[in-house]
Amino acid sequence: MPLADPIIIRARRGFAVMSPERRLEIARKGGASVPGEKRSFAKDRDLAATAGRKGGEASRGGGRTRLLDL
């Protein structure tokens, strides 16, 4: 007798359970809770580029460029 595929039921969480009005309310706030002096990437393009490069190297995607150098 073949085994049936198990049915996976996922509970709705986070934004999935919120009403559209509530999601819009949160989206309108954008980054308003973060003060301007804390938004260093918005002010310093080189700092943002360096951080992005560092994150890319740390991720799995960073290994692809090293393979091409061989």
C-alpha positions, 0 to 999 in steps of 0.5 A, spaced: 500 500 500 503 506 497 504 511 503 500 518 502 504 524 501 503 528 508 499 534 508 503 540 511 498 545 514 502 552 516 499 557 521 498 564 518 502 568 522 505 575 522 503 580 516 498 574 513 494 574 519 493 582 519 488 586 515 490 590 509 488 596 513 493 594 519 499 592 513 498 599 510 498 603 517 505 599 518 507 600 511 506 608 511 511 609 517 516 606 513 523 607 517 520 613 521 522 609 528 529 610 526 532 617 527 536 620 521 543 619 525 542 612 525 541 611 518 548 611 516 548 607 509 543 613 507 548 618 508 555 614 506 555 610 499 561 607 500 560 605 507 553 601 504 557 598 498 563 596 503 557 592 508 554 589 502 560 587 499 562 584 506 555 580 506 556 578 499 562 574 501 559 571 507 553 569 504 553 562 500 553 567 493 560 569 495 563 563 493 561 563 486 566 568 484 572 565 487 571 559 483 572 563 477 579 565 479 581 558 479 
